[in-house]
Amino acid sequence: METREEIVQNWLPRYTGCPLDQFGKYILICNFDNYVKCFADRYGVRIYGEDKPMTCATAGDITIINFGMGSASAATVVDLLSAIDPQAILFLGKCGAVKHRAVLGEFILPIAAIRGEGASDDYFPKEVPALPSFALQKTISTAIREAGKDYWTGSIYTTNRRVWEHDEKFKEYLRKIRVIAIDMETATIFITSFFNEIPSGALLLVSDEPMTPDGVKTAQSDQKVNQEFLLSHLNIGIEAMEKLKNNALTIKHLKF
């Protein structure tokens, strides 16, 4: 394999166990298998890749993929998805609230992400901002409102550092830069999607409040968040993609 196109066309099925012709053009990406299982149960479709690094399922023209966790995996899945030239990628992620206004179970619709993770540096210089497709975020906003929910907007800090909740100096830095939340993938997804000429957006679920010791995520608290909020998160993501698909909206935020 000599070209990038040959590599991603070979590797997307290798990572997911799913043939290229079984992918939809509207892609939901997430960090957890239970999202894929709920999607597959909803539509009665097959889950591919249960023995692979990434699981996925497709219903109609919408595919959901669990790519794992972290910026390296986020960059990988977006690069591989360039093999099918999707119309849009929507990240259904979880995040930790930095500002006390956002609490467990609430949604954040990020307007930008700060590139603190490093993986995106392989795609563009630091001066290039990590931004979503405005039209895609607008469609997600409509889906949230129609579901009777509300959301916060703001900037997300994306880090490649998983264990930081004990670091008071780092937490003070997060307060100083006035981000609303922190995660490990959003900035990477925005930048790598821009590089691959794929419109992308994100809808984040507040899953913990790590700025205080009693708000750090535990196995029990994460299970509670999944039980109470996962289906709403997933359903809004699906509805946003359905709106894009049915209205055939142009969602690129500039001419690539």
C-alpha positions as a Markdown table, in Angstrom:
| # | Residue | x | y | z |
|---|---|---|---|---|
| 1 | Met | 0.0 | 0.0 | 0.0 |
| 2 | Glu | 1.6 | 3.2 | -1.2 |
| 3 | Thr | -1.0 | 5.9 | -0.8 |
| 4 | Arg | -2.9 | 7.2 | 2.2 |
| 5 | Glu | -6.2 | 6.3 | 0.5 |
| 6 | Glu | -5.1 | 2.7 | 0.2 |
| 7 | Ile | -4.2 | 2.6 | 3.8 |
| 8 | Val | -7.4 | 4.0 | 5.3 |
| 9 | Gln | -9.6 | 1.9 | 3.0 |
| 10 | Asn | -7.8 | -1.2 | 4.2 |
| 11 | Trp | -7.6 | -0.2 | 7.9 |
| 12 | Leu | -11.1 | 1.0 | 8.5 |
| 13 | Pro | -12.5 | -2.5 | 8.0 |
| 14 | Arg | -9.4 | -3.9 | 9.9 |
| 15 | Tyr | -10.1 | -1.8 | 13.0 |
| 16 | Thr | -13.9 | -2.3 | 12.9 |
| 17 | Gly | -14.6 | -5.6 | 11.2 |
| 18 | Cys | -17.1 | -3.8 | 9.0 |
| 19 | Pro | -16.9 | -3.7 | 5.2 |
| 20 | Leu | -16.7 | -0.3 | 3.6 |
| 21 | Asp | -20.0 | -0.6 | 1.9 |
| 22 | Gln | -21.8 | -1.2 | 5.3 |
| 23 | Phe | -20.9 | 2.3 | 6.6 |
| 24 | Gly | -23.4 | 5.1 | 6.5 |
| 25 | Lys | -22.5 | 8.7 | 5.4 |
| 26 | Tyr | -23.6 | 10.2 | 8.8 |
| 27 | Ile | -21.3 | 9.1 | 11.6 |
| 28 | Leu | -21.7 | 9.1 | 15.3 |
| 29 | Ile | -18.6 | 8.5 | 17.3 |
| 30 | Cys | -18.4 | 7.7 | 21.0 |
| 31 | Asn | -16.1 | 6.3 | 23.7 |
| 32 | Phe | -18.3 | 3.4 | 25.1 |
| 33 | Asp | -19.7 | 0.2 | 23.8 |
| 34 | Asn | -23.0 | 0.7 | 25.6 |
| 35 | Tyr | -23.8 | 3.5 | 23.2 |
| 36 | Val | -23.3 | 1.1 | 20.2 |
| 37 | Lys | -25.3 | -1.6 | 21.9 |
| 38 | Cys | -28.2 | 0.8 | 22.6 |
| 39 | Phe | -28.1 | 2.0 | 19.0 |
| 40 | Ala | -28.1 | -1.6 | 17.7 |
| 41 | Asp | -31.0 | -2.6 | 20.0 |
| 42 | Arg | -33.0 | 0.4 | 18.9 |
| 43 | Tyr | -32.8 | -0.5 | 15.2 |
| 44 | Gly | -32.3 | -4.3 | 15.5 |
| 45 | Val | -29.0 | -4.2 | 13.6 |
| 46 | Arg | -25.8 | -6.1 | 13.8 |
| 47 | Ile | -22.8 | -5.0 | 15.8 |
| 48 | Tyr | -19.5 | -5.3 | 14.0 |
| 49 | Gly | -16.1 | -5.5 | 15.5 |
| 50 | Glu | -16.7 | -7.1 | 18.9 |
| 51 | Asp | -13.2 | -8.8 | 18.5 |
| 52 | Lys | -11.7 | -5.6 | 17.0 |
| 53 | Pro | -10.4 | -2.3 | 18.5 |
| 54 | Met | -13.5 | -0.5 | 17.5 |
| 55 | Thr | -17.2 | -1.7 | 17.5 |
| 56 | Cys | -19.8 | -0.2 | 15.2 |
| 57 | Ala | -23.3 | -0.6 | 13.9 |
| 58 | Thr | -25.3 | 0.9 | 11.0 |
| 59 | Ala | -29.0 | 1.7 | 10.6 |
| 60 | Gly | -30.0 | 3.3 | 7.3 |
| 61 | Asp | -27.4 | 5.9 | 6.5 |
| 62 | Ile | -26.3 | 6.5 | 10.1 |
| 63 | Thr | -23.3 | 4.6 | 11.6 |
| 64 | Ile | -22.1 | 4.7 | 15.2 |
| 65 | Ile | -18.5 | 3.8 | 16.2 |
| 66 | Asn | -16.9 | 3.3 | 19.6 |
| 67 | Phe | -13.3 | 4.4 | 18.9 |
| 68 | Gly | -12.1 | 4.0 | 22.5 |
| 69 | Met | -10.6 | 6.8 | 24.6 |
| 70 | Gly | -8.1 | 9.5 | 24.1 |
| 71 | Ser | -6.8 | 11.9 | 21.5 |
| 72 | Ala | -4.7 | 9.3 | 19.6 |
| 73 | Ser | -7.7 | 7.0 | 19.1 |
| 74 | Ala | -9.8 | 10.1 | 18.2 |
| 75 | Ala | -7.3 | 11.1 | 15.5 |
| 76 | Thr | -7.1 | 7.5 | 14.2 |
| 77 | Val | -10.9 | 7.1 | 13.8 |
| 78 | Val | -11.3 | 10.4 | 11.9 |
| 79 | Asp | -8.4 | 9.5 | 9.6 |
| 80 | Leu | -9.8 | 6.1 | 8.9 |
| 81 | Leu | -13.3 | 7.5 | 8.2 |
| 82 | Ser | -11.8 | 9.5 | 5.4 |
| 83 | Ala | -12.0 | 6.2 | 3.5 |
| 84 | Ile | -15.8 | 6.6 | 3.1 |
| 85 | Asp | -16.0 | 10.4 | 2.7 |
| 86 | Pro | -18.8 | 10.9 | 5.3 |
| 87 | Gln | -21.2 | 13.8 | 5.2 |
| 88 | Ala | -20.7 | 14.6 | 8.9 |
| 89 | Ile | -19.2 | 13.3 | 12.1 |
| 90 | Leu | -20.8 | 13.9 | 15.4 |
| 91 | Phe | -18.9 | 13.2 | 18.6 |
| 92 | Leu | -21.1 | 12.0 | 21.5 |
| 93 | Gly | -18.6 | 12.4 | 24.4 |
| 94 | Lys | -18.5 | 12.9 | 28.1 |
| 95 | Cys | -16.7 | 15.7 | 29.9 |
| 96 | Gly | -15.8 | 17.0 | 33.3 |
| 97 | Ala | -17.3 | 20.3 | 34.3 |
| 98 | Val | -14.8 | 23.0 | 35.2 |
| 99 | Lys | -17.3 | 25.8 | 36.0 |
| 100 | His | -19.9 | 25.0 | 38.6 |
| 101 | Arg | -22.8 | 26.1 | 36.5 |
| 102 | Ala | -22.7 | 22.9 | 34.4 |
| 103 | Val | -23.8 | 19.9 | 36.5 |
| 104 | Leu | -24.1 | 16.2 | 36.1 |
| 105 | Gly | -26.4 | 15.1 | 33.2 |
| 106 | Glu | -26.4 | 18.5 | 31.5 |
| 107 | Phe | -25.3 | 19.0 | 27.9 |
| 108 | Ile | -22.5 | 21.2 | 26.5 |
| 109 | Leu | -22.5 | 22.2 | 22.9 |
| 110 | Pro | -18.9 | 23.4 | 22.4 |
| 111 | Ile | -18.2 | 26.4 | 20.2 |
| 112 | Ala | -14.4 | 25.7 | 20.3 |
| 113 | Ala | -11.8 | 23.5 | 21.9 |
| 114 | Ile | -8.3 | 24.3 | 23.3 |
| 115 | Arg | -5.6 | 22.0 | 21.9 |
| 116 | Gly | -3.9 | 20.8 | 25.0 |
| 117 | Glu | -3.6 | 17.2 | 23.9 |
| 118 | Gly | -0.7 | 17.3 | 21.5 |
| 119 | Ala | -2.1 | 14.8 | 18.9 |
| 120 | Ser | -3.5 | 17.6 | 16.8 |
| 121 | Asp | -0.1 | 19.2 | 16.4 |
| 122 | Asp | 0.7 | 16.5 | 13.7 |
| 123 | Tyr | -2.1 | 18.0 | 11.6 |
| 124 | Phe | -1.8 | 21.8 | 11.9 |
| 125 | Pro | 0.2 | 24.4 | 13.7 |
| 126 | Lys | -1.0 | 25.6 | 17.1 |
| 127 | Glu | -2.3 | 28.8 | 15.6 |
| 128 | Val | -5.1 | 26.9 | 13.8 |
| 129 | Pro | -8.2 | 26.9 | 16.1 |
| 130 | Ala | -10.2 | 23.7 | 16.9 |
| 131 | Leu | -13.7 | 24.6 | 15.7 |
| 132 | Pro | -16.8 | 22.6 | 14.9 |
| 133 | Ser | -19.0 | 23.1 | 11.9 |
| 134 | Phe | -21.3 | 25.9 | 12.8 |
| 135 | Ala | -24.3 | 24.5 | 10.8 |
| 136 | Leu | -23.9 | 21.1 | 12.4 |
| 137 | Gln | -23.8 | 22.6 | 15.9 |
| 138 | Lys | -26.9 | 24.6 | 15.0 |
| 139 | Thr | -28.7 | 21.4 | 14.0 |
| 140 | Ile | -27.7 | 19.7 | 17.3 |
| 141 | Ser | -29.1 | 22.7 | 19.1 |
| 142 | Thr | -32.4 | 22.3 | 17.4 |
| 143 | Ala | -32.5 | 18.6 | 18.3 |
| 144 | Ile | -31.8 | 19.4 | 21.9 |
| 145 | Arg | -34.6 | 22.0 | 22.1 |
| 146 | Glu | -37.0 | 19.7 | 20.4 |
| 147 | Ala | -36.2 | 17.0 | 23.0 |
| 148 | Gly | -37.2 | 19.5 | 25.7 |
| 149 | Lys | -33.7 | 19.9 | 27.0 |
| 150 | Asp | -31.3 | 22.8 | 27.5 |
| 151 | Tyr | -27.6 | 23.1 | 27.1 |
| 152 | Trp | -24.5 | 25.2 | 27.9 |
| 153 | Thr | -22.1 | 26.6 | 25.3 |
| 154 | Gly | -18.4 | 27.5 | 25.8 |
| 155 | Ser | -14.9 | 26.3 | 25.1 |
| 156 | Ile | -13.6 | 22.8 | 26.0 |
| 157 | Tyr | -10.0 | 22.1 | 27.1 |
| 158 | Thr | -8.8 | 18.8 | 25.6 |
| 159 | Thr | -6.0 | 17.1 | 27.3 |
| 160 | Asn | -4.1 | 13.8 | 26.7 |
| 161 | Arg | -3.5 | 13.5 | 30.5 |
| 162 | Arg | -5.9 | 11.1 | 32.1 |
| 163 | Val | -5.0 | 11.5 | 35.8 |
| 164 | Trp | -4.9 | 15.1 | 36.8 |
| 165 | Glu | -7.7 | 15.6 | 39.3 |
| 166 | His | -5.2 | 15.8 | 42.2 |
| 167 | Asp | -3.2 | 18.5 | 40.6 |
| 168 | Glu | -4.2 | 21.9 | 42.1 |
| 169 | Lys | -1.9 | 23.9 | 39.9 |
| 170 | Phe | -3.4 | 22.4 | 36.7 |
| 171 | Lys | -6.9 | 23.0 | 38.0 |
| 172 | Glu | -6.1 | 26.6 | 38.7 |
| 173 | Tyr | -4.9 | 26.9 | 35.1 |
| 174 | Leu | -8.2 | 25.5 | 33.9 |
| 175 | Arg | -10.0 | 28.2 | 35.9 |
| 176 | Lys | -7.7 | 30.9 | 34.5 |
| 177 | Ile | -8.5 | 30.1 | 30.9 |
| 178 | Arg | -12.2 | 30.1 | 31.6 |
| 179 | Val | -13.2 | 26.8 | 29.9 |
| 180 | Ile | -16.5 | 25.3 | 30.8 |
| 181 | Ala | -15.3 | 21.7 | 30.7 |
| 182 | Ile | -12.4 | 19.3 | 30.0 |
| 183 | Asp | -12.2 | 16.2 | 28.0 |
| 184 | Met | -9.7 | 14.1 | 26.0 |
| 185 | Glu | -11.0 | 14.1 | 22.4 |
| 186 | Thr | -13.0 | 17.2 | 21.2 |
| 187 | Ala | -10.1 | 19.4 | 20.0 |
| 188 | Thr | -8.5 | 16.4 | 18.2 |
| 189 | Ile | -11.7 | 15.5 | 16.5 |
| 190 | Phe | -12.3 | 19.1 | 15.3 |
| 191 | Ile | -8.7 | 19.5 | 14.0 |
| 192 | Thr | -8.4 | 16.1 | 12.3 |
| 193 | Ser | -11.9 | 16.5 | 10.7 |
| 194 | Phe | -10.8 | 19.8 | 9.3 |
| 195 | Phe | -7.6 | 18.2 | 8.0 |
| 196 | Asn | -9.7 | 15.4 | 6.3 |
| 197 | Glu | -12.3 | 17.9 | 5.0 |
| 198 | Ile | -15.1 | 16.3 | 7.0 |
| 199 | Pro | -17.6 | 18.5 | 8.8 |
| 200 | Ser | -17.7 | 17.7 | 12.5 |
| 201 | Gly | -19.4 | 18.6 | 15.7 |
| 202 | Ala | -19.7 | 17.5 | 19.3 |
| 203 | Leu | -22.4 | 17.1 | 21.9 |
| 204 | Leu | -20.9 | 16.5 | 25.3 |
| 205 | Leu | -22.6 | 15.1 | 28.4 |
| 206 | Val | -21.3 | 16.3 | 31.8 |
| 207 | Ser | -20.3 | 13.1 | 33.6 |
| 208 | Asp | -18.3 | 14.4 | 36.5 |
| 209 | Glu | -17.3 | 17.5 | 38.4 |
| 210 | Pro | -13.6 | 16.9 | 38.9 |
| 211 | Met | -12.6 | 20.3 | 40.3 |
| 212 | Thr | -13.7 | 19.1 | 43.8 |
| 213 | Pro | -12.7 | 15.8 | 45.4 |
| 214 | Asp | -16.2 | 14.6 | 45.9 |
| 215 | Gly | -17.0 | 15.3 | 42.2 |
| 216 | Val | -14.2 | 13.0 | 40.7 |
| 217 | Lys | -15.7 | 10.2 | 38.6 |
| 218 | Thr | -16.0 | 6.8 | 40.2 |
| 219 | Ala | -17.3 | 3.5 | 38.8 |
| 220 | Gln | -20.6 | 4.0 | 40.7 |
| 221 | Ser | -21.1 | 7.6 | 39.6 |
| 222 | Asp | -20.3 | 6.7 | 36.0 |
| 223 | Gln | -22.9 | 3.9 | 36.1 |
| 224 | Lys | -25.5 | 6.3 | 37.5 |
| 225 | Val | -24.8 | 8.8 | 34.7 |
| 226 | Asn | -25.2 | 6.1 | 32.1 |
| 227 | Gln | -28.5 | 4.8 | 33.6 |
| 228 | Glu | -30.0 | 8.3 | 33.8 |
| 229 | Phe | -28.7 | 10.2 | 30.8 |
| 230 | Leu | -27.2 | 7.8 | 28.1 |
| 231 | Leu | -30.3 | 7.3 | 26.1 |
| 232 | Ser | -31.2 | 11.0 | 26.0 |
| 233 | His | -27.7 | 11.8 | 24.8 |
| 234 | Leu | -27.8 | 9.1 | 22.1 |
| 235 | Asn | -31.3 | 9.9 | 21.0 |
| 236 | Ile | -30.4 | 13.6 | 20.5 |
| 237 | Gly | -27.4 | 12.6 | 18.4 |
| 238 | Ile | -29.4 | 10.4 | 16.2 |
| 239 | Glu | -32.1 | 13.0 | 15.8 |
| 240 | Ala | -29.5 | 15.6 | 14.7 |
| 241 | Met | -28.1 | 13.2 | 12.1 |
| 242 | Glu | -31.6 | 12.5 | 10.9 |
| 243 | Lys | -32.2 | 16.2 | 10.4 |
| 244 | Leu | -29.1 | 16.6 | 8.4 |
| 245 | Lys | -29.8 | 13.5 | 6.3 |
| 246 | Asn | -33.4 | 14.3 | 5.6 |
| 247 | Asn | -32.9 | 18.0 | 4.8 |
| 248 | Ala | -29.7 | 17.4 | 2.8 |
| 249 | Leu | -28.2 | 20.5 | 4.4 |
| 250 | Thr | -24.8 | 21.8 | 3.3 |
| 251 | Ile | -22.8 | 21.8 | 6.6 |
| 252 | Lys | -19.2 | 22.6 | 5.6 |
| 253 | His | -18.2 | 25.8 | 7.4 |
| 254 | Leu | -15.9 | 26.9 | 4.6 |
| 255 | Lys | -14.8 | 25.7 | 1.2 |
| 256 | Phe | -12.2 | 23.1 | 1.7 |
